[in-house]
């Protein structure tokens, strides 16, 4: 069959192809589940480098440029978050300005007081129950 095809091409194109030089490579056309492959590789983030994960995804992506874009995007997000924090009345160090929670220890003291009140109430209830018996 290949001999007939090459003879026809040689006749039409004035060439001298030899049918024995033809190498036939057949690849299976199996359906792939790209979603599952992607999920499996993304689960390996943290164990493998991001570059390795991007290289093995079933999409034609350049890992170097993708990582550079991710870094730029992260920097932009950090800057935007800093601006939003300043707009909300917080300084860069995370200390609250002009809020009701000026002293975080005060909130802890209040929760300790509530716990102590609950303990006193439970002690009073158990004492009443013991007296009734």
Number of C-alpha atoms within 10 A of each C-alpha: 6 11 13 10 11 18 17 13 14 14 11 9 9 10 12 11 13 12 14 9 7 11 7 6 5 6 6 5 6 6 6 9 9 12 10 10 13 16 11 13 18 16 11 13 14 9 8 12 10 17 14 13 19 21 15 15 18 14 10 9 12 11 17 13 10 14 14 11 12 12 12 12 12 12 12 12 12 12 12 12 12 17 14 12 16 15 10 11 14 17 14 11 8 11 11 17 13 9 10 8 11 12 10 9 10 11 12 11 11 11 12 12 12 12 12 12 12 12 12 12 12 12 12 12 11 12 11 11 10 9 7 7 5
